[in-house]
Amino acid sequence: MNELMNLIVLASKIDRGYTRALNRRFLKAGFPVRREQYELLRVLWEEDNVNQQTIANRLQKDKYNVTKLLNALQKRGFTRRETGEDRRNNRVVLTGKGIESRVPLTSIEEETLLDLSFTLSAMDIKTGAWTLKKLKDALDA
């Protein structure tokens, strides 16, 4: 049981460390975007002009947290909200800045992952992913 707890704690620390690394790299490249905001942008890059509930579902976050992320992205000029016929159902749209940021931000993430990949063998990565997926599936059941 102790080893399983260690694995869970390490997974959490890895997630926080990865977030810090991405945030630093985004900022160094001149993008005032945090990892969670980047993940929201990725949703919009896949499908622009969606409502906040769609974003919340895809990110597995509640609407309150999605609203906070959107407020920050809108303040920085990456997104805007448009009111449709139903005023309670805002649509979220990428701005030019949001669209143009796709390539550089995605490249930063890919570079970060590549740097990390040099510390593990392909088999280590496959085994680790398999183990974490089993834990995730057990928690989702």
Backbone as CSV, one residue per row, in Angstrom:
resi,resn,N_x,N_y,N_z,CA_x,CA_y,CA_z,C_x,C_y,C_z
1,MET,0.823,-1.199,0.000,0.000,0.000,0.000,0.865,1.260,0.000
2,ASN,1.981,1.184,0.719,2.889,2.313,0.803,3.463,2.691,-0.570
3,GLU,3.782,1.692,-1.382,4.344,1.938,-2.716,3.313,2.601,-3.618
4,LEU,2.057,2.196,-3.489,0.995,2.810,-4.290,0.836,4.278,-3.903
5,MET,0.889,4.564,-2.619,0.809,5.955,-2.163,1.985,6.750,-2.718
6,ASN,3.174,6.172,-2.693,4.347,6.844,-3.252,4.149,7.145,-4.734
7,LEU,3.573,6.207,-5.473,3.327,6.400,-6.900,2.354,7.560,-7.129
8,ILE,1.298,7.594,-6.345,0.300,8.665,-6.482,0.913,10.025,-6.131
9,VAL,1.683,10.079,-5.064,2.339,11.332,-4.675,3.320,11.782,-5.758
10,LEU,4.086,10.840,-6.299,5.030,11.181,-7.371,4.302,11.681,-8.619
11,ALA,3.185,11.058,-8.976,2.415,11.502,-10.147,1.953,12.947,-9.949
12,SER,1.527,13.261,-8.760,1.093,14.623,-8.458,2.261,15.604,-8.546
13,LYS,3.410,15.216,-8.019,4.595,16.080,-8.081,5.072,16.261,-9.517
14,ILE,4.979,15.207,-10.318,5.361,15.300,-11.730,4.449,16.286,-12.443
15,ASP,3.155,16.210,-12.168,2.202,17.122,-12.792,2.517,18.578,-12.435
16,ARG,2.783,18.833,-11.174,3.120,20.196,-10.752,4.438,20.665,-11.367
17,GLY,5.416,19.764,-11.429,6.695,20.118,-12.025,6.573,20.410,-13.512
18,TYR,5.775,19.618,-14.199,5.548,19.838,-15.628,4.855,21.177,-15.841
19,THR,3.893,21.487,-14.982,3.186,22.772,-15.066,4.166,23.926,-14.887
20,ARG,5.027,23.843,-13.884,6.025,24.903,-13.653,6.947,25.059,-14.854
21,ALA,7.404,23.936,-15.414,8.312,23.987,-16.557,7.636,24.652,-17.758
22,LEU,6.412,24.259,-18.067,5.696,24.868,-19.191,5.451,26.345,-18.944
23,ASN,4.994,26.685,-17.759,4.716,28.094,-17.443,5.967,28.956,-17.634
24,ARG,7.110,28.462,-17.155,8.372,29.207,-17.316,8.727,29.375,-18.787
25,ARG,8.586,28.318,-19.554,8.946,28.370,-20.977,8.001,29.275,-21.762
26,PHE,6.711,29.216,-21.433,5.760,30.108,-22.110,6.117,31.564,-21.831
27,LEU,6.367,31.869,-20.570,6.687,33.241,-20.185,7.999,33.706,-20.817
28,LYS,9.008,32.849,-20.809,10.306,33.185,-21.400,10.160,33.501,-22.893
29,ALA,9.214,32.825,-23.556,8.982,33.051,-24.991,8.069,34.254,-25.237
30,GLY,7.643,34.919,-24.169,6.819,36.121,-24.315,5.330,35.871,-24.318
31,PHE,4.908,34.694,-23.856,3.480,34.373,-23.792,3.038,34.322,-22.333
32,PRO,2.227,35.279,-21.904,1.747,35.283,-20.520,0.590,34.297,-20.338
33,VAL,0.876,33.029,-20.605,-0.143,31.977,-20.566,0.324,30.900,-19.602
34,ARG,-0.598,30.421,-18.793,-0.298,29.335,-17.878,-0.802,28.030,-18.481
35,ARG,-0.344,26.918,-17.940,-0.677,25.604,-18.516,-2.185,25.397,-18.653
36,GLU,-2.947,25.692,-17.627,-4.396,25.485,-17.708,-5.026,26.347,-18.797
37,GLN,-4.513,27.558,-18.953,-5.014,28.434,-20.013,-4.634,27.861,-21.377
38,TYR,-3.431,27.323,-21.484,-2.975,26.685,-22.712,-3.885,25.500,-23.063
39,GLU,-4.238,24.709,-22.070,-5.121,23.567,-22.319,-6.480,24.030,-22.827
40,LEU,-6.963,25.149,-22.315,-8.218,25.716,-22.809,-8.051,26.189,-24.260
41,LEU,-6.941,26.831,-24.550,-6.681,27.250,-25.934,-6.659,26.045,-26.866
42,ARG,-6.091,24.941,-26.421,-6.060,23.729,-27.259,-7.467,23.264,-27.607
43,VAL,-8.379,23.369,-26.661,-9.779,23.015,-26.949,-10.308,23.901,-28.058
44,LEU,-10.038,25.198,-27.976,-10.537,26.138,-28.983,-9.825,25.972,-30.322
45,TRP,-8.567,25.566,-30.317,-7.872,25.324,-31.578,-8.496,24.136,-32.308
46,GLU,-9.005,23.174,-31.544,-9.664,22.018,-32.156,-11.050,22.393,-32.668
47,GLU,-11.762,23.203,-31.904,-13.107,23.632,-32.293,-13.375,25.011,-31.696
48,ASP,-13.321,26.008,-32.532,-13.550,27.388,-32.111,-15.049,27.643,-32.034
49,ASN,-15.418,28.715,-31.327,-16.814,29.153,-31.245,-17.689,28.113,-30.539
50,VAL,-17.303,27.751,-29.330,-18.066,26.803,-28.520,-18.521,27.488,-27.237
51,ASN,-19.480,26.887,-26.558,-19.933,27.478,-25.306,-19.055,27.019,-24.141
52,GLN,-19.203,27.704,-23.024,-18.356,27.430,-21.867,-18.583,26.032,-21.314
53,GLN,-19.796,25.514,-21.420,-20.062,24.171,-20.914,-19.296,23.123,-21.712
54,THR,-19.190,23.326,-23.017,-18.416,22.408,-23.857,-16.958,22.404,-23.415
55,ILE,-16.421,23.580,-23.165,-15.029,23.686,-22.696,-14.880,22.990,-21.347
56,ALA,-15.815,23.243,-20.438,-15.762,22.631,-19.110,-15.779,21.103,-19.221
57,ASN,-16.622,20.578,-20.093,-16.699,19.128,-20.267,-15.391,18.559,-20.808
58,ARG,-14.813,19.223,-21.787,-13.583,18.704,-22.408,-12.388,18.792,-21.462
59,LEU,-12.368,19.820,-20.625,-11.266,19.976,-19.668,-11.524,19.243,-18.356
60,GLN,-12.744,18.742,-18.190,-13.170,18.108,-16.943,-12.983,19.060,-15.763
61,LYS,-13.468,20.291,-15.976,-13.432,21.327,-14.945,-14.837,21.892,-14.792
62,ASP,-15.103,22.491,-13.634,-16.411,23.109,-13.459,-16.440,24.462,-14.166
63,LYS,-17.664,24.954,-14.393,-17.818,26.201,-15.155,-17.165,27.391,-14.446
64,TYR,-17.135,27.386,-13.129,-16.513,28.476,-12.383,-15.030,28.598,-12.750
65,ASN,-14.319,27.467,-12.729,-12.890,27.497,-13.059,-12.658,27.839,-14.528
66,VAL,-13.543,27.372,-15.407,-13.427,27.719,-16.824,-13.632,29.220,-16.996
67,THR,-14.572,29.795,-16.264,-14.809,31.240,-16.333,-13.558,32.007,-15.917
68,LYS,-12.895,31.570,-14.846,-11.657,32.229,-14.410,-10.581,32.150,-15.486
69,LEU,-10.431,30.983,-16.100,-9.436,30.828,-17.162,-9.769,31.722,-18.356
70,LEU,-11.046,31.743,-18.728,-11.473,32.570,-19.861,-11.280,34.054,-19.580
71,ASN,-11.571,34.474,-18.362,-11.367,35.882,-18.008,-9.913,36.286,-18.213
72,ALA,-8.995,35.420,-17.779,-7.567,35.718,-17.924,-7.163,35.748,-19.398
73,LEU,-7.648,34.782,-20.171,-7.304,34.750,-21.598,-7.912,35.927,-22.353
74,GLN,-9.116,36.308,-21.967,-9.757,37.457,-22.617,-9.011,38.746,-22.271
75,LYS,-8.612,38.884,-21.024,-7.864,40.067,-20.582,-6.543,40.199,-21.352
76,ARG,-5.943,39.062,-21.690,-4.668,39.068,-22.408,-4.846,39.079,-23.932
77,GLY,-6.095,39.077,-24.380,-6.372,39.228,-25.808,-6.374,37.961,-26.640
78,PHE,-6.449,36.783,-26.003,-6.432,35.525,-26.741,-7.831,35.062,-27.152
79,THR,-8.837,35.427,-26.372,-10.203,35.001,-26.650,-11.163,36.170,-26.441
80,ARG,-12.397,35.955,-26.891,-13.478,36.882,-26.573,-14.759,36.061,-26.468
81,ARG,-15.722,36.628,-25.787,-17.025,35.984,-25.659,-18.008,36.697,-26.569
82,GLU,-18.860,35.908,-27.184,-19.915,36.478,-28.022,-21.243,35.963,-27.509
83,THR,-22.186,36.864,-27.397,-23.512,36.495,-26.922,-24.362,36.063,-28.104
84,GLY,-24.981,34.913,-27.968,-25.855,34.405,-29.018,-27.293,34.814,-28.755
85,GLU,-28.195,34.104,-29.386,-29.621,34.384,-29.195,-30.013,34.182,-27.740
86,ASP,-29.484,33.135,-27.143,-29.725,32.872,-25.724,-28.611,33.555,-24.940
87,ARG,-28.921,34.652,-24.247,-27.902,35.462,-23.582,-27.182,34.699,-22.465
88,ARG,-27.767,33.605,-22.013,-27.118,32.820,-20.962,-26.061,31.881,-21.534
89,ASN,-26.018,31.758,-22.843,-25.141,30.791,-23.487,-24.086,31.505,-24.335
90,ASN,-23.075,32.056,-23.671,-21.990,32.732,-24.378,-21.181,31.749,-25.204
91,ARG,-20.735,32.198,-26.349,-19.829,31.438,-27.198,-18.432,32.010,-26.984
92,VAL,-17.445,31.152,-27.001,-16.066,31.574,-26.824,-15.370,31.462,-28.174
93,VAL,-14.701,32.549,-28.558,-14.083,32.643,-29.870,-12.621,33.065,-29.704
94,LEU,-11.753,32.454,-30.494,-10.357,32.874,-30.516,-10.220,34.206,-31.238
95,THR,-9.346,35.057,-30.748,-8.991,36.290,-31.459,-7.834,35.957,-32.408
96,GLY,-7.412,36.937,-33.183,-6.236,36.744,-34.037,-5.029,36.315,-33.227
97,LYS,-4.838,36.949,-32.079,-3.717,36.607,-31.203,-3.826,35.156,-30.725
98,GLY,-5.046,34.722,-30.406,-5.258,33.346,-29.968,-4.947,32.347,-31.065
99,ILE,-5.337,32.680,-32.276,-5.062,31.798,-33.421,-3.565,31.750,-33.709
100,GLU,-2.929,32.912,-33.718,-1.501,32.996,-34.040,-0.609,32.343,-32.984
101,SER,-1.102,32.210,-31.770,-0.285,31.642,-30.693,-0.198,30.115,-30.766
102,ARG,-1.014,29.506,-31.612,-1.066,28.045,-31.665,0.296,27.421,-31.974
103,VAL,0.920,27.835,-33.042,2.184,27.214,-33.455,3.280,27.417,-32.415
104,PRO,3.528,28.645,-31.954,4.618,28.788,-30.984,4.349,28.094,-29.650
105,LEU,3.125,28.149,-29.149,2.839,27.495,-27.867,2.925,25.974,-27.993
106,THR,2.407,25.435,-29.073,2.477,23.991,-29.298,3.933,23.546,-29.448
107,SER,4.725,24.352,-30.118,6.155,24.034,-30.280,6.867,24.014,-28.931
108,ILE,6.519,24.943,-28.060,7.121,24.980,-26.719,6.763,23.709,-25.955
109,GLU,5.498,23.293,-26.040,5.101,22.061,-25.345,5.848,20.859,-25.918
110,GLU,5.926,20.772,-27.237,6.619,19.646,-27.873,8.095,19.614,-27.501
111,GLU,8.718,20.779,-27.438,10.125,20.868,-27.050,10.316,20.420,-25.598
112,THR,9.386,20.803,-24.740,9.446,20.397,-23.331,9.331,18.887,-23.208
113,LEU,8.401,18.303,-23.941,8.224,16.847,-23.908,9.451,16.129,-24.474
114,LEU,10.024,16.685,-25.532,11.220,16.082,-26.120,12.370,16.101,-25.115
115,ASP,12.549,17.226,-24.435,13.603,17.318,-23.425,13.411,16.263,-22.334
116,LEU,12.168,16.059,-21.923,11.875,15.068,-20.885,12.062,13.642,-21.396
117,SER,11.790,13.423,-22.669,11.856,12.068,-23.219,13.276,11.498,-23.182
118,PHE,14.287,12.362,-23.130,15.666,11.881,-23.105,16.026,11.231,-21.775
119,THR,15.187,11.413,-20.754,15.484,10.828,-19.445,14.908,9.423,-19.291
120,LEU,14.088,8.983,-20.261,13.412,7.686,-20.159,13.542,6.904,-21.458
121,SER,13.528,5.584,-21.333,13.497,4.754,-22.536,12.053,4.685,-23.035
122,ALA,11.898,4.254,-24.267,10.550,4.093,-24.833,9.746,3.092,-23.997
123,MET,10.400,2.044,-23.505,9.706,1.033,-22.689,9.297,1.619,-21.339
124,ASP,10.143,2.451,-20.744,9.790,3.114,-19.484,8.527,3.957,-19.672
125,ILE,8.486,4.697,-20.772,7.336,5.565,-21.039,6.079,4.726,-21.232
126,LYS,6.185,3.658,-22.004,5.032,2.797,-22.273,4.523,2.143,-20.984
127,THR,5.430,1.638,-20.172,5.055,0.992,-18.907,4.428,1.999,-17.944
128,GLY,5.036,3.176,-17.846,4.496,4.205,-16.958,3.102,4.650,-17.385
129,ALA,2.918,4.846,-18.679,1.605,5.257,-19.188,0.559,4.176,-18.916
130,TRP,0.935,2.929,-19.098,0.021,1.813,-18.856,-0.385,1.769,-17.383
131,THR,0.582,1.926,-16.500,0.317,1.903,-15.057,-0.611,3.055,-14.647
132,LEU,-0.300,4.264,-15.108,-1.126,5.420,-14.743,-2.534,5.315,-15.337
133,LYS,-2.658,4.748,-16.532,-3.984,4.569,-17.134,-4.820,3.595,-16.307
134,LYS,-4.200,2.517,-15.825,-4.927,1.563,-14.972,-5.433,2.243,-13.698
135,LEU,-4.602,3.080,-13.098,-5.027,3.800,-11.891,-6.160,4.768,-12.199
136,LYS,-6.027,5.500,-13.299,-7.070,6.451,-13.707,-8.391,5.734,-13.948
137,ASP,-8.332,4.617,-14.665,-9.537,3.841,-14.957,-10.191,3.345,-13.658
138,ALA,-9.384,2.919,-12.707,-9.929,2.459,-11.425,-10.614,3.597,-10.671
139,LEU,-10.041,4.791,-10.747,-10.621,5.935,-10.057,-11.879,6.443,-10.766
140,ASP,-11.944,6.256,-12.082,-13.117,6.709,-12.852,-14.294,5.743,-12.743
141,ALA,-14.017,4.506,-12.298,-15.070,3.472,-12.244,-16.104,3.754,-11.188
